[in-house]
């Protein structure tokens, strides 16, 4: 059995955190031979609920779960962490402008970035889930002195999974038959699910799904607005599917990408595809056998796709400008 790794999770008693912790402890994220220690972070009002979550973790008697620490102290919560999953954030309230939301969360992710830099393990990797996740990741990254930028990620795998399911349903195939689906840009309603480079059973999507109006219209809109549709239907935001997206993201970043395929995750741009260097933007990523990731080169963007990518990048630039004093 391998030595345990330490996973820090913020917002651990929230809906996504609750759905996520049992997946980590069972081995779904890091595999059936990787023991884990959990550092669970919550704000003080959430600590009682977190104790209930810990009771349930104990009651599962997971063989791989070695230690559980519950805390509201960032220094304790990120101590020795190999992975930090930043799930918790302040949701948008009635009458709150997006700029206000960015500022409120900015203070949270500034503090978390500093605490991660001061306390985490040398190999720390950080995945931001709490929205607006791209810019929250940007803030944390810029406040985590000494940690390389390539250790910070924001989740768009949930959007990739949503897009694959929509394409599979339309084509009458299983979602596993859909590959090379990239989400470009921001995890928001401007994201671009790139069907033009995606494949179904190895064939370009437009050659399998001939309904161009659906692809350019309803498909993109459905993926972009899926979160809002779930809130409308169940009266609460995505939780289990978001937690599954976290599991898929970490697993994709810790295992080699299948030959010829890629996955979606927001990373710190190096300037590829005309994406401003330093922005946290989603793009096609591949991971090698040593766990190193790279941006997949040479993905062609037609005029329609370029326009969609440019629109989501502009939103990311606007968000960066709104929090410039925190960077």
C-alpha positions in Angstrom: 0.0 0.0 0.0 1.2 3.5 -0.9 1.8 6.1 1.8 -1.2 8.4 2.3 -1.6 11.7 0.5 -3.4 14.7 2.0 -6.4 16.3 0.4 -7.7 19.6 1.6 -11.3 20.4 0.7 -13.0 23.8 1.4 -16.7 24.2 1.8 -16.6 20.6 3.0 -20.1 20.5 4.5 -21.7 22.1 1.5 -23.7 20.2 -1.2 -20.8 19.6 -3.5 -18.4 18.9 -0.7 -20.8 16.4 0.8 -21.2 14.6 -2.6 -17.4 14.7 -3.1 -15.9 13.5 0.1 -17.2 9.9 -0.1 -15.9 9.6 -3.6 -12.4 10.6 -2.5 -12.5 8.3 0.6 -13.7 5.3 -1.5 -10.8 5.5 -3.9 -12.7 6.9 -6.9 -10.4 9.9 -7.3 -6.9 8.5 -6.6 -7.4 4.8 -7.1 -8.0 1.6 -5.0 -4.4 1.5 -3.7 -4.0 5.1 -2.6 -4.8 5.9 1.1 -5.9 9.5 1.9 -5.9 12.0 4.7 -8.7 14.5 4.6 -8.4 18.1 5.8 -11.9 19.5 5.8 -12.3 23.3 5.9 -15.5 25.1 6.8 -16.5 28.5 8.1 -17.5 28.5 11.8 -21.3 28.4 11.2 -20.7 25.3 9.1 -18.7 23.4 11.7 -21.6 21.6 13.3 -22.8 20.3 10.0 -19.3 19.2 9.2 -19.2 17.1 12.3 -22.2 15.2 11.0 -20.4 14.6 7.7 -17.4 13.3 9.5 -19.7 10.9 11.5 -21.0 9.6 8.2 -17.4 9.1 6.9 -16.6 7.2 10.0 -19.7 5.1 9.6 -18.6 4.1 6.1 -15.4 2.5 7.5 -13.5 3.3 4.2 -10.3 1.2 4.2 -8.4 4.0 2.3 -9.4 6.8 4.7 -6.6 7.2 7.3 -7.2 10.6 8.9 -9.8 13.3 9.0 -9.3 16.8 10.3 -12.1 19.3 10.6 -11.1 23.0 11.0 -11.9 26.6 10.2 -8.2 27.6 10.4 -6.6 27.9 6.9 -3.2 27.1 8.2 -4.4 23.8 9.7 -6.6 23.0 6.8 -3.8 23.3 4.2 -1.1 21.8 6.3 0.9 19.2 4.2 -1.7 19.2 1.5 -0.8 17.5 -1.8 -4.1 18.5 -3.4 -6.3 21.5 -2.4 -9.9 21.3 -3.8 -11.3 24.8 -3.3 -15.0 24.0 -3.5 -16.4 26.7 -1.1 -17.4 30.1 -2.3 -20.0 32.8 -1.7 -23.0 32.3 -4.0 -24.5 35.2 -5.9 -27.3 36.6 -3.9 -30.4 38.6 -4.9 -29.5 42.0 -6.4 -25.8 41.2 -6.4 -23.8 42.2 -9.4 -21.2 39.9 -10.9 -18.5 42.5 -9.9 -19.7 42.4 -6.3 -19.5 38.6 -6.3 -16.0 38.7 -7.7 -14.9 41.1 -4.9 -16.5 39.1 -2.1 -14.9 35.9 -3.3 -11.7 37.6 -4.1 -11.0 38.2 -0.4 -11.6 34.5 0.3 -9.3 33.2 -2.4 -6.6 35.7 -1.6 -6.4 34.3 1.9 -6.5 30.7 0.7 -3.8 31.3 -1.8 -1.5 32.7 0.9 -2.3 29.9 3.3 -1.6 27.2 0.6 1.8 28.8 -0.1 2.7 28.9 3.5 1.5 25.4 4.6 1.0 22.9 1.7 3.4 20.2 0.6 6.0 21.0 -2.1 4.0 19.1 -4.7 0.7 20.9 -4.0 -1.8 21.1 -6.8 -4.9 23.3 -6.6 -8.3 22.8 -8.3 -10.8 25.6 -7.9 -14.5 24.7 -8.1 -16.2 27.5 -6.3 -17.5 30.1 -8.8 -16.6 32.2 -10.6 -13.9 29.5 -10.6 -11.6 30.8 -13.4 -11.1 34.2 -11.7 -11.1 32.7 -8.2 -8.2 30.5 -9.4 -6.5 33.5 -10.9 -6.7 35.3 -7.5 -5.5 32.3 -5.5 -2.6 31.7 -8.0 -1.4 35.3 -7.8 -1.4 35.2 -4.0 0.4 31.9 -3.6 4.0 33.1 -3.8 6.5 30.4 -4.7 4.0 27.9 -6.2 4.4 27.5 -9.9 1.5 28.7 -12.0 1.1 25.3 -13.7 -0.2 23.8 -10.4 -3.4 25.8 -10.5 -6.6 24.6 -12.3 -10.2 25.6 -12.6 -12.9 23.1 -13.4 -14.6 22.9 -16.8 -14.8 19.1 -16.9 -18.5 19.3 -15.7 -19.2 21.3 -18.9 -17.2 18.8 -21.0 -19.3 15.9 -19.5 -22.5 17.9 -20.2 -21.5 18.5 -23.8 -20.5 14.9 -24.4 -23.9 13.7 -23.1 -25.8 16.1 -25.3 -23.9 15.1 -28.4 -24.3 11.4 -27.6 -28.0 11.7 -27.0 -28.5 13.5 -30.3 -26.4 10.9 -32.2 -28.0 7.9 -30.5 -24.7 6.7 -29.1 -23.1 6.2 -25.6 -21.3 9.2 -24.1 -18.1 7.2 -24.1 -18.1 7.3 -27.9 -17.6 11.1 -27.9 -14.0 12.2 -27.7 -11.9 15.4 -28.3 -14.5 17.6 -26.8 -12.9 20.9 -25.6 -14.6 23.5 -23.5 -12.9 26.8 -24.3 -12.7 29.8 -22.0 -14.7 30.6 -18.9 -16.8 28.3 -16.8 -19.8 30.5 -17.4 -22.6 31.1 -19.8 -20.0 32.3 -22.4 -18.1 29.0 -22.5 -17.7 27.4 -25.9 -18.2 23.7 -26.2 -16.3 23.0 -29.3 -18.2 20.5 -31.4 -16.2 21.3 -34.6 -13.2 19.4 -33.3 -15.0 16.7 -31.4 -15.5 13.2 -32.6 -18.1 10.5 -32.4 -16.6 7.0 -32.8 -13.6 8.7 -34.5 -15.7 10.6 -37.0 -16.0 14.5 -36.9 -19.2 15.4 -35.1 -20.6 17.5 -38.0 -20.3 14.4 -40.3 -22.4 12.4 -37.8 -24.8 15.1 -36.7 -25.8 16.9 -39.8 -28.1 19.4 -38.1 -25.9 22.4 -38.2 -28.6 24.7 -36.7 -28.8 22.5 -33.7 -25.1 22.3 -33.2 -24.6 26.1 -33.5 -27.7 26.9 -31.5 -29.5 24.6 -29.1 -26.5 22.4 -28.3 -24.3 25.3 -27.3 -27.1 27.1 -25.4 -28.0 23.9 -23.5 -24.5 23.3 -22.3 -24.0 27.0 -21.4 -27.2 27.1 -19.4 -27.4 23.6 -18.0 -26.6 24.8 -14.5 -29.5 27.3 -14.5 -31.8 24.6 -15.9 -30.9 22.3 -13.0 -31.6 25.0 -10.5 -34.9 25.6 -12.1 -35.8 21.9 -12.0 -34.6 20.9 -8.6 -34.5 24.2 -6.7 -30.8 23.8 -6.0 -27.6 23.9 -8.0 -25.6 21.0 -9.4 -24.0 19.0 -6.6 -23.5 15.4 -7.5 -22.6 16.1 -11.1 -20.2 18.9 -10.0 -18.6 16.5 -7.5 -18.2 14.0 -10.3 -16.6 16.6 -12.4 -14.0 17.2 -9.7 -13.3 13.5 -9.5 -12.9 13.3 -13.3 -10.7 16.4 -13.4 -8.2 15.1 -10.8 -8.2 11.6 -12.3 -7.5 13.1 -15.8 -4.6 15.2 -14.3 -3.1 12.2 -12.6 -3.4 9.6 -15.4 -2.1 9.6 -19.0 -4.5 11.0 -21.6 -5.6 8.5 -24.2 -3.6 8.7 -27.5 -5.1 11.3 -29.8 -7.6 12.6 -27.2 -7.7 15.6 -24.9 -9.5 16.8 -21.8 -10.8 20.2 -20.7 -9.5 22.1 -17.7 -8.8 25.8 -17.1 -5.1 26.4 -16.7 -2.8 29.4 -16.7 -2.3 30.3 -20.3 1.1 30.5 -21.9 -0.3 32.5 -24.8 -1.5 29.5 -26.9 -4.4 30.1 -29.2 -4.3 33.9 -28.7 -5.3 33.5 -25.1 -3.7 36.2 -22.9 -0.7 34.8 -21.0 -1.6 34.6 -17.3 -5.3 34.2 -17.8 -6.9 31.1 -16.3 -8.8 29.7 -19.3 -10.1 26.3 -20.4 -8.4 24.7 -23.4 -7.5 21.3 -24.6 -5.0 19.5 -22.3 -3.1 16.2 -22.5 -1.3 14.5 -19.6 1.8 12.3 -20.1 2.8 9.1 -18.2 4.8 11.2 -15.7 1.8 13.4 -14.8 3.0 16.5 -16.7 0.3 18.4 -18.6 0.6 20.4 -21.8 -1.7 22.4 -24.0 -2.6 20.3 -27.1 -1.1 22.2 -30.1 -2.6 22.6 -33.6 -6.3 22.4 -32.8 -7.9 24.4 -35.6 -10.6 27.0 -34.9 -12.8 28.0 -37.7 -14.3 31.5 -37.9 -17.4 30.5 -35.9 -15.3 28.9 -33.2 -12.8 31.8 -33.1 -15.7 34.3 -32.5 -17.1 32.1 -29.6 -13.6 31.8 -28.1 -13.0 35.5 -28.3 -16.3 36.3 -26.6 -15.5 34.1 -23.6 -12.0 35.4 -23.4 -13.3 39.0 -23.2 -15.4 38.0 -20.2 -12.3 36.6 -18.5 -10.4 39.8 -19.3 -13.3 41.9 -17.8 -13.3 39.7 -14.7 -9.5 40.1 -14.3 -9.9 43.9 -14.6 -12.6 43.8 -11.8 -10.2 42.1 -9.4 -6.9 43.8 -10.5 -6.2 45.1 -7.0 -6.1 41.5 -5.7 -3.6 40.2 -8.2 
